[in-house]
Amino acid sequence: MAPNTLWDTVLKPFFQTFLLDQGELEQIQAAVDWQAGETRYALPPGITYPPYYQSQNFHGIEGGYLTTTAALTYDPITRHVLPPNEDWVRQGLIDRIGGSPRQILDLGCGTGTQTLALKKAFPLATVTGLDLSPFMLSLAEYKADQAHLSIHWRSGLAEATGFPAQQFDLITAALLFHETPPAISQAILREAFRLLTPGGQLLILDGNQDSLRQQAWLTNIFEEPYIQDYAQGDLRAWLQDAGFEAVQTENHWWVHQIAQGRKSLPVQSPTWRSSATETVGSAIFA
Ligand SMILES: C[S@@+](CC[C@H](N)C(=O)[O-])C[C@H]1O[C@@H](n2cnc3c(N)ncnc32)[C@H](O)[C@@H]1O
């Protein structure tokens, strides 16, 4: 049965009539080499699209993220649906990054808007964006080329990336967790923990779970198959369960939240108490 979301009944016709610039969409449609992208961003051998991803029409788009339509319409719609405005919301994640990360991974990077912002904020860092959709990645690559930003784009599963352990000192996920079943979100957090260097930071920008719970209509704006399960969850607890320390979640405007955690540094061995210290100590207390 077709879902009766606010998007289908009211917003989609409004967007189509007033907010989507057909000329701009056609220009991007023609400029991106989708076919080459489909080959370049095919999943690595042995990995297949998981049923929770392939079987859903995210945002009411038949075929979900595995379509050019999803990629083409994502940015023009997202520009209007992250109040108070998209740049401010995304900057909130950048502002909470501690230090100067050198190896950054953006999970579920989509069309790369957050990934590009990360590279602009940390031009010396090696930045990698990972996503399951070859179409979202094709557009991300096009946007990075247009902006003359060097970013590595990879296709794969956020919950099983295949990257070696302890490779990244910052991992981000923007607007990903409301789109994955909670068990997968928790698997992604465990994978992020594995991939982080000791002392590394994880930052998550997504819907505010408290607000989504209290204002149920917010979960019925788009066709988001897992958003109600996400709303019932608790990112803080999920982060702690995955092993993170210094876990925090903050309201970011009232519909968004930014959650973060760190992978702890190894406990220092007590051998730092050198024999010199002990000699001084025994001299003082002699
Ligand atoms: C709502 S979009 C967010 C895109 C981007 N991070 C942003 O901030 O605009 C969610 C993205 O997550 C991707 N995705 C969903 N499940 C995934 C998974 N298990 N592994 C990797 N990517 C996934 C989708 O293909 C989609 O591009």
The ligand as a Gaussian input file, in Angstrom:
#p B3LYP/6-31G(d) Opt

LIG

0 1
 C       19.846000      10.510000       4.253000
 S       21.241000      10.060000       3.346000
 C       22.505000      11.013000       4.169000
 C       23.607000      11.399000       3.214000
 C       24.679000      12.306000       3.764000
 N       25.393000      11.734000       4.888000
 C       24.165000      13.676000       4.134000
 O       24.514000      14.162000       5.210000
 O       23.446000      14.279000       3.333000
 C       21.618000       8.414000       3.900000
 C       22.696000       7.759000       3.071000
 O       23.110000       6.587000       3.754000
 C       23.361000       5.569000       2.816000
 N       23.275000       4.295000       3.538000
 C       22.189000       3.738000       4.125000
 N       22.518000       2.585000       4.736000
 C       23.850000       2.410000       4.551000
 C       24.785000       1.416000       4.958000
 N       24.429000       0.371000       5.681000
 N       26.081000       1.563000       4.572000
 C       26.467000       2.610000       3.836000
 N       25.635000       3.586000       3.417000
 C       24.332000       3.492000       3.780000
 C       22.314000       5.788000       1.740000
 O       22.693000       5.209000       0.516000
 C       22.251000       7.312000       1.689000
 O       23.121000       7.831000       0.732000

